[in-house]
């Protein structure tokens, strides 16, 4: 028995951003976006609309921190009663910030209870969310969760609530055309990680697995070409489609062991999220040999070879992208690594993993991971 749920209305294609004026014509909304100069055009676009945003929140930093969200919440609380929608335009950090504002509505007590007091999140009648991604990576425009980082205490929290699925996602590949190589690689590898993590997952179902395979295949086929032709709109469109597949996959499964290992690496060593959660993928894939027949067959569809060869080819794909593949290349001491892995397998995302630590440790040795 299984169920699948994803209510997001996806509007996909080049020039679809131009439909946003109609979509928000009757909304009372704020815009959440990045502070970067290359987002000036978007801020100007919204400010020139007949229905302007009541406020623009454009101080979003990578990996939104608890203290930054407290400041944003204080600002949001002053206008919360006047708005019905939060429009998010940007990457994953913008999406996270927008969802957290929509969820807690500027009531920082609820944010504090969730992060600092470790209480269940109080989310009731959140603001509607319209998501406009400018990267192909997080798929947050298709999920119902948001990430909060508490850098002071070196912690990461994931808010999950079905009411936080965006109402509408406008996915226009033209908004992704000017992204630099490093960001394109990191976000693309995040999409690959989401796709694979949805397959080797105890929560997988036939629909999520279908999208996971499609997402992984598309990233593997497209990303190595895109990094050498960053302005290619056809390749950007394919990566945007891969991100949709990934979102439709892991929105129903959550992530698994690769992500759980990655969080302390990002917090403590400032490794970009997409890199931190992808450098273990070939080793994890190899660790699943003989572990679960259904999962193994699903993974073998990606490269159309057995899992030993698949893990080798995945390593080759990451190598082409100049991504790290082992502990030395990622730059983490072995003693720290052992603790991260032990903790990761005990955590919620680790328990989503259909494999086990014994087979993972064995694969690390076989793959010369140390």
C-alpha positions in Angstrom: 0.0 0.0 0.0 1.2 3.5 -0.8 0.0 7.0 -1.4 1.3 10.0 -3.4 0.5 13.6 -2.9 1.7 16.8 -4.5 -0.8 19.7 -5.0 1.5 22.3 -6.6 0.2 24.0 -9.8 3.3 24.0 -12.0 3.6 26.6 -14.8 6.7 25.6 -16.8 8.4 27.1 -19.8 10.5 30.0 -21.2 8.8 33.4 -20.9 6.4 32.0 -18.3 7.7 34.6 -15.8 5.8 37.1 -17.8 2.6 35.6 -16.6 3.3 36.6 -13.0 1.6 40.0 -13.4 -1.7 38.2 -14.1 -1.1 35.6 -11.4 -0.6 38.1 -8.6 -3.1 40.8 -10.0 -5.5 40.4 -7.1 -3.0 39.4 -4.4 -1.8 41.4 -1.4 1.7 40.1 -1.2 5.4 40.6 -0.2 8.3 39.6 -2.4 11.2 37.6 -0.9 14.4 37.6 -3.0 18.2 37.9 -3.0 20.2 41.1 -2.3 22.5 40.5 -5.2 22.8 43.2 -7.9 21.8 40.7 -10.6 18.3 40.6 -9.0 17.8 44.3 -9.5 16.0 43.7 -12.7 13.4 41.5 -10.9 13.0 44.1 -8.1 12.4 46.8 -10.7 9.9 44.5 -12.5 7.8 44.0 -9.4 8.0 47.7 -8.4 6.7 48.7 -11.8 3.6 46.4 -11.6 0.3 48.1 -11.1 -0.1 45.7 -8.1 3.2 46.2 -6.3 4.4 44.2 -3.4 3.7 45.7 0.0 7.3 45.1 1.0 10.4 43.5 -0.6 12.5 41.3 1.7 15.8 41.1 -0.1 18.3 40.4 2.6 18.2 36.6 2.3 21.6 35.0 2.8 22.7 31.4 1.9 21.5 28.8 4.4 19.0 31.1 6.3 20.1 31.4 9.9 17.8 31.6 12.9 18.9 35.1 13.8 18.3 36.4 10.3 14.8 34.8 10.4 14.1 36.5 13.7 14.9 39.8 12.1 12.8 39.1 9.1 9.9 37.9 11.3 10.0 41.2 13.2 9.7 43.1 10.0 7.0 40.8 8.6 4.9 41.0 11.8 4.2 44.7 11.1 2.4 44.0 7.8 1.3 40.4 8.2 -2.4 41.3 8.6 -2.3 43.2 5.3 -1.1 40.3 3.1 -2.4 37.0 1.8 0.6 35.7 -0.2 4.3 35.4 0.0 6.1 35.5 -3.4 9.5 33.8 -3.4 11.9 34.6 -6.3 15.3 33.0 -6.0 17.1 29.8 -5.0 16.5 27.4 -2.1 17.4 29.9 0.7 14.8 32.3 -0.6 12.2 29.5 -0.7 13.1 28.5 2.8 12.8 32.0 4.1 9.5 32.6 2.3 8.0 29.4 3.7 9.1 30.2 7.2 7.6 33.6 7.0 4.4 32.2 5.6 4.2 29.5 8.3 4.9 31.5 11.4 3.6 34.9 10.1 6.1 36.9 12.0 5.3 35.3 15.3 8.9 34.7 16.4 7.7 32.9 19.5 6.8 29.9 17.2 10.1 30.1 15.4 11.9 30.2 18.8 9.9 27.2 20.1 10.7 25.2 17.0 14.4 25.9 16.8 15.6 26.7 20.3 13.0 24.8 22.4 12.8 21.8 20.0 9.0 21.9 20.1 6.7 20.7 17.3 6.2 23.5 14.8 2.9 25.5 15.2 1.6 26.1 11.7 -1.9 27.3 11.3 -3.5 28.9 8.3 -0.2 30.0 6.7 0.0 32.6 3.9 -0.2 31.3 0.4 3.1 30.8 -1.4 4.0 31.5 -5.0 7.5 30.2 -5.9 9.6 31.4 -8.8 13.0 29.4 -8.8 16.1 30.9 -10.4 18.2 27.8 -9.9 17.8 24.1 -10.8 18.6 22.4 -7.5 16.6 22.5 -4.3 13.1 21.8 -5.8 11.8 23.7 -2.9 9.1 25.1 -5.2 7.6 21.6 -5.2 8.0 20.6 -1.5 6.3 21.4 1.8 9.3 21.9 3.9 11.9 24.5 4.7 15.3 24.5 6.3 16.5 26.6 9.2 20.1 26.7 10.2 21.1 27.7 13.8 24.7 28.6 13.2 25.3 29.6 16.9 24.5 26.1 18.0 25.7 24.4 14.8 22.3 22.8 14.2 19.9 22.4 11.3 16.1 22.0 11.4 13.6 21.0 8.8 10.0 22.4 9.0 7.6 20.1 7.3 3.9 20.8 6.9 1.6 19.9 4.0 0.1 23.4 4.1 3.4 24.8 3.0 3.4 23.3 -0.5 3.4 26.4 -2.8 0.1 27.1 -4.4 1.8 27.9 -7.7 5.3 27.4 -9.0 6.4 29.4 -12.1 9.4 27.7 -13.5 11.0 29.7 -16.3 14.4 28.3 -17.5 15.4 31.8 -18.8 15.7 33.0 -15.2 18.5 30.4 -14.8 20.5 31.3 -17.9 23.1 33.6 -16.2 24.0 31.4 -13.3 27.8 30.8 -12.9 29.5 27.5 -13.3 30.1 26.7 -9.7 26.5 27.5 -8.7 25.2 25.5 -11.7 27.2 22.5 -10.6 26.3 22.7 -6.9 22.6 23.1 -7.4 22.6 20.5 -10.2 24.2 18.0 -7.9 21.6 18.8 -5.3 18.9 17.8 -7.8 20.8 14.6 -8.5 21.0 13.9 -4.8 17.3 14.4 -4.3 16.6 12.1 -7.2 18.8 9.2 -5.9 17.8 9.7 -2.2 14.1 9.3 -3.2 15.0 5.8 -4.7 17.0 4.3 -1.9 14.4 5.4 0.6 12.0 3.3 2.8 9.2 5.8 1.9 9.6 5.3 -1.9 6.5 4.5 -4.0 6.1 3.7 -7.8 5.5 7.4 -8.7 8.3 8.8 -6.6 10.7 6.2 -8.0 9.7 6.9 -11.6 10.5 10.6 -11.1 13.7 9.8 -9.2 15.0 7.7 -12.1 14.0 10.4 -14.6 15.5 13.2 -12.6 18.8 11.3 -12.1 19.1 10.4 -15.8 18.4 13.9 -16.9 21.0 15.5 -14.6 23.6 12.9 -15.5 23.0 13.4 -19.3 22.6 17.2 -19.1 24.8 18.8 -16.4 28.2 17.8 -17.8 27.2 19.5 -21.1 25.7 22.5 -19.5 28.8 23.5 -17.5 30.6 24.0 -20.8 27.7 25.9 -22.4 26.1 27.9 -19.6 23.9 30.1 -21.9 22.3 27.1 -23.7 18.6 27.5 -23.0 17.8 24.0 -24.2 20.2 22.5 -21.6 18.9 24.9 -18.9 15.4 23.7 -19.7 16.4 20.1 -19.4 18.0 20.8 -16.0 14.8 22.6 -14.9 12.8 19.6 -15.9 15.2 17.4 -14.0 14.6 19.5 -10.9 10.8 19.1 -11.4 11.3 15.3 -11.5 13.5 15.5 -8.4 10.9 17.6 -6.5 8.0 15.3 -7.5 10.2 12.4 -6.2 11.5 13.5 -2.9 8.5 15.6 -1.9 6.9 12.3 -1.0 9.9 10.5 0.5 12.1 13.1 2.1 15.9 12.7 1.8 18.0 10.0 3.3 21.6 9.2 4.4 23.6 11.4 2.0 21.8 14.5 3.2 22.0 13.6 6.8 25.8 13.1 6.5 26.0 16.5 4.6 24.5 18.8 7.2 27.4 19.0 9.7 29.8 19.2 6.8 28.1 22.3 5.6 27.7 23.8 9.1 31.3 23.1 10.2 33.3 23.3 7.0 31.2 25.7 4.9 31.0 23.2 2.1 28.1 24.2 -0.4 25.1 22.0 0.2 25.0 20.4 -3.2 28.6 19.4 -3.0 28.3 18.1 0.6 25.3 15.9 -0.2 26.7 14.5 -3.5 30.2 13.4 -2.8 29.0 10.3 -1.0 26.5 9.2 -3.7 28.7 6.7 -5.6 29.7 5.0 -2.3 26.1 4.9 -1.1 25.0 3.4 -4.4 27.7 0.7 -4.2 26.6 -0.1 -0.6 23.2 -1.2 -1.8 24.4 -4.2 -3.8 22.5 -7.1 -2.5 20.5 -5.1 0.0 17.1 -4.7 -1.6 16.2 -6.2 -5.0 13.6 -3.6 -5.9 15.9 -0.6 -5.1 18.8 -2.2 -6.9 16.7 -2.7 -10.1 15.5 0.8 -10.0 19.0 2.2 -9.6 20.3 0.0 -12.4 17.8 1.7 -14.8 19.7 5.0 -14.6 22.8 3.8 -16.4 21.4 0.5 -17.7 24.2 -1.5 -16.1 24.6 -3.4 -12.9 25.2 -1.5 -9.6 28.9 -2.0 -9.4 29.3 -0.5 -12.9 26.7 2.2 -12.1 28.6 3.3 -9.0 31.8 3.6 -11.2 30.0 5.6 -13.8 28.4 7.9 -11.2 32.0 8.5 -9.9 33.0 9.4 -13.4 30.1 11.8 -13.8 31.1 13.6 -10.6 34.8 13.6 -11.7 33.8 15.3 -15.0 32.1 18.0 -12.9 35.2 18.4 -10.9 33.3 17.5 -7.7 35.0 15.8 -4.8 34.7 12.0 -4.4 36.3 11.1 -1.1 37.2 12.4 2.3 40.6 13.9 1.4 39.0 15.9 -1.5 36.2 17.2 0.6 38.7 18.1 3.4 37.3 16.5 6.5 39.3 14.8 9.2 38.6 11.1 9.6 37.7 11.5 13.3 35.1 14.0 12.5 33.8 11.9 9.6 33.3 8.9 11.8 31.1 10.9 14.2 29.1 12.5 11.4 28.3 9.1 9.9 27.4 7.5 13.2 25.1 10.4 14.0 23.6 10.4 10.5 22.6 6.8 10.6 20.8 7.4 13.9 18.9 10.5 12.6 15.5 10.7 10.9 16.9 11.0 7.4 19.4 8.2 8.1 16.5 6.0 9.0 14.9 6.7 5.7 17.8 5.0 4.0 17.0 1.4 2.8 20.6 0.3 3.4 22.7 0.1 6.5 25.9 1.3 8.1 27.8 -2.0 7.8 27.3 -2.2 4.0 28.2 1.6 3.7 31.4 1.2 5.7 32.3 -1.8 3.4 31.6 0.3 0.3 33.8 3.1 1.6 36.7 0.7 1.7 35.9 -0.7 -1.7 35.7 2.7 -3.2 38.9 4.0 -1.6 36.9 6.7 0.1 39.5 7.4 2.8 
